Amino acid sequence: MTRPELAPGTPPRGGMLLPRDEALPPVPLEQTAIAVDVVGPLAAATVTQRFRSAHDAPLDALYVFPLPAAAAVTELTVQIGPRAIRGEVRPRAEAEARVQQAAEIGAFAALLGQERPNLFSVELANLQPGEPVELRLSFFARVPFDDGWFALSLPTVATPRYTPH
């Protein structure tokens, strides 16, 4: 599965599924839910975003999302209709091969990758038309303490310097 490329000068934004076929429009975001528990200098957060493809045929897509600096991802779950797929940590080459094999037989597959310390992506293969897909990402993040105040920021837009492989 090759990664979709963004049109030159188009910054990726969080909350979009970008089809590999550049001629197709993005799959729009239907809903976002964010749950955060903060205990002193540590936040445990879960971001859930739901999409539904209106395209006529199955498609491969790239989901890009930013996280706070130095966040540590603890779980990825992809819900496709009634099925829930929970991510597993695997060596990169093995994970890429498994996703490629699933994609080749027409099965749904997802691959989580870290593009830089605060930017993650999920490659999705064989997203079916009309089928809801929900991405649920859980992570820990530091809550900086400065001048007597804790401050937590959850980014929602990836910065323009991102360039897919």
Residue pairs with C-beta under 8 A, 6 or more apart in sequence:
1 20
1 60
1 99
1 100
1 103
1 109
1 111
1 123
1 125
2 20
3 20
3 62
3 123
3 164
3 165
4 18
4 19
4 20
4 21
4 22
4 60
4 61
4 62
4 164
5 22
5 164
6 12
6 18
6 163
6 164
7 22
11 157
11 158
11 159
11 160
11 162
12 18
12 64
12 158
12 162
12 164
13 64
13 156
13 157
13 158
14 64
14 65
14 66
14 155
14 156
14 157
14 158
15 29
15 32
15 49
15 65
15 156
16 26
16 27
16 28
16 29
16 63
16 64
17 26
17 27
17 51
17 53
17 61
17 62
17 63
17 124
17 127
17 133
18 26
18 61
18 62
18 63
18 64
19 25
19 26
19 27
19 55
19 59
19 60
19 61
20 59
20 60
20 61
20 62
21 59
24 55
24 59
27 51
27 52
27 53
27 54
27 55
27 59
27 61
27 127
28 51
29 49
29 50
29 51
30 50
30 51
30 52
30 132
31 48
31 49
31 50
32 47
32 48
32 49
32 50
33 47
33 48
33 49
34 45
34 46
34 47
34 48
34 154
35 45
35 46
35 48
36 43
36 44
36 45
36 46
36 152
36 154
37 43
37 44
37 45
38 143
38 150
38 152
40 143
40 150
41 142
41 143
41 144
41 145
41 150
42 140
42 141
42 142
42 143
43 140
43 141
43 142
43 143
43 152
44 74
44 138
44 139
44 140
45 138
45 139
45 140
45 141
45 154
46 136
46 137
46 138
46 139
47 65
47 136
47 137
47 154
48 134
48 135
48 136
48 137
49 65
49 134
49 135
50 132
50 133
50 134
50 135
51 132
51 133
51 134
51 135
52 130
52 131
52 132
52 133
53 59
53 127
53 128
53 129
53 130
53 131
53 133
54 129
54 130
55 129
56 129
57 129
58 106
58 126
58 127
58 128
58 129
59 126
59 127
60 103
60 123
60 124
60 125
60 126
60 127
61 123
61 124
61 127
62 121
62 122
62 123
62 124
62 164
63 121
63 122
63 123
63 124
63 135
64 115
64 119
64 120
64 121
64 158
64 162
65 119
65 120
65 121
65 122
65 137
65 158
66 118
66 119
66 120
66 155
66 156
66 157
66 158
66 159
67 73
67 118
67 119
67 120
67 139
67 141
67 154
67 155
68 118
68 141
68 142
68 152
68 153
68 154
68 155
69 117
69 118
70 117
70 118
70 141
70 142
71 118
71 139
71 140
71 141
72 139
72 140
72 141
73 112
73 114
73 120
73 137
73 138
73 139
74 138
74 139
74 140
75 86
75 87
75 136
75 137
75 138
76 86
76 87
76 110
76 112
76 122
76 135
76 136
76 137
76 138
77 84
77 85
77 86
77 87
77 135
77 136
78 84
78 85
78 87
78 110
78 122
78 124
78 133
78 134
78 135
78 136
79 85
79 132
79 133
79 134
79 136
80 108
80 128
80 131
80 132
80 133
80 134
81 131
81 132
85 108
85 110
87 110
87 112
90 98
92 113
95 111
96 111
98 109
99 109
99 110
99 111
99 123
99 125
102 108
102 109
102 125
102 126
103 109
103 125
103 126
106 126
107 125
107 126
108 124
108 125
108 126
108 127
108 128
109 124
109 125
109 126
110 122
110 123
110 124
110 125
111 122
111 123
112 120
112 121
112 122
113 120
113 121
113 122
113 123
114 120
115 121
115 162
116 162
118 155
119 158
119 159
119 162
120 137
121 164
122 135
124 133
127 133
141 152
143 150
143 151
143 152
144 150
144 151
